[in-house]
Amino acid sequence: MHVRSRQNSFLRTRRAFLTESGKALAGVALAPAALPHVHAAADETIRVALIGCGGRGTGAAANALQTRGPIRLWAMADAFAHRLEGSLRTLRDKFDAQVDVPPERRFVGLDGYRRAIDTLGAGGLVLLATPPAFRPLHVEYAVGQGQHVFMEKSFGVDAPGVRRILRAGAVALQKNLKIASGLMWRHDKPREEVMQRIHDGAIGEVITLRTYRMHGAVGYAPKRPDQTELGHQIANYNNFTWLNGSFFVDWLIHNIDVCCWAKQALPISAQGLGGRSSRTEPDQMLDHYAVEYFFADGARLYAQGRHVNNCWDIFSDFAHGTKGSALIMESLAAPKPRLYKNQAQVRENETWRYSGPPCDPYQVEFDLLLDAIRNNKPYNEAERSAQAGLVAILGRMAVESGKLITLEEALASNLELAPGLDRFTMDSKPPIAPDAQGRYPLPVPGTTQVL
């Protein structure tokens, strides 16, 4: 693709993002010059509804309850009663005085999110940590009910979902509601420092980015006799593309977002490979991915993901420039970004290494969000998060189809992985079903349609 046509494609895609956000403002009354301070309780206590009570949701609730100022867990919802009750016990053990969730504010089932949100009163905070397929409709409803939102990644599994997030984010902006996302590395001090240096030209023009997430195999629990097919798939949401968008989307979105942050741009197209080299579980998971992203200026991002036992494990991001290179993230356990004078990333070539205090970005993102709510500060991460989500979805599309796909084409796609999800109940038939051997469909490059 010619550079000029690439640049034009990028500009058209950027305009498309803005257009999607702008559509949401049609019919919404213009706010006065001083936006209203949306707050729920006269005593300044912020009520919280937790939607999705697994490990990440429970962790998000714990982070929220550790912020400054009066705050109370008020309602909870999950598809499964045992998960809700387990989360409640965990949170009560640590935050008993801040947890006020009597039985009448515990909601089980796929419509529980609406009932939990409706208990808050305007200006509460909704924590969304269900499988990603549900994120767009939950964000939409929370914003429509006048609630601030924390939305865990990922932010949808297909382009129609991404567009719903964009529209909800635009409405939230108009209503002066705050939206935070679970891309916590954007609030990590070590990464902020290395990014500032990259953007200031410490390694020159960024021409290549590499990112990896490789570790042991992801588990799969066979269907129990007491489970519906839908319940089985939701309980194993990591294993089903319609629920989590794929391993590549849901788990590499952090790395992809970090690389786009380093480049200060979105890629304009992608091509990729993937497959199952050793996985025997009957689910939909590919066990390896390799995606090449193209930027408008000719730069590349190479993203690789793998979950296979007894292989080389790495969880890192790298940037290479015309004057040097950067190790943006070494691992979760040792986030010590470094800069190098050339492409050989060895100690003697280091020009800078992060030496500041440790940072808990999971807590910082909630400190920032609650501060914005309490002090009426602008805070809306919806558009940036939707962009990161779309770039990840683009990579999955390229792998599954075997084609080179543009970001513009991906954003315009009307293919829904779970049509009618808004109307699902636990008795609904899921979008996919196992064959006679109990195996679920897998993508076939060259055949699978993704647009």
Secondary structure by P-SEA (a helix, b strand, c coil): ccaaaaaaaaaaaaaaaaaaaaaaacccccccccccccccccccbbbbbbccccaaaaaaaaaaaacccbbbbcccccccaaaaaaaaaaaaacccccccccccccccccaaaaaaaaacccbbbbbbbccccaaaaaaaaaaaabbbbbbcccccccaaaaaaaaaaaaaaaaacbbbbccccccccaaaaaaaaaaaacccccccbbbbbbbbcbbbbbcccccccaaaaaaaacccccccccccccccaaaaaaaaaaaaccccccccccccccccccccccccbbbbbbbcccbbbbbbbbbbbcccccccbbbbbccccccccccccccccccccccccccccccccccccccccaaaaaaaaaaaaaaacccccaaaaaaaaaaaaaaaaaaaaacccccaaaaaaccccccccccccccccccccccccccbbbbbbccccccc
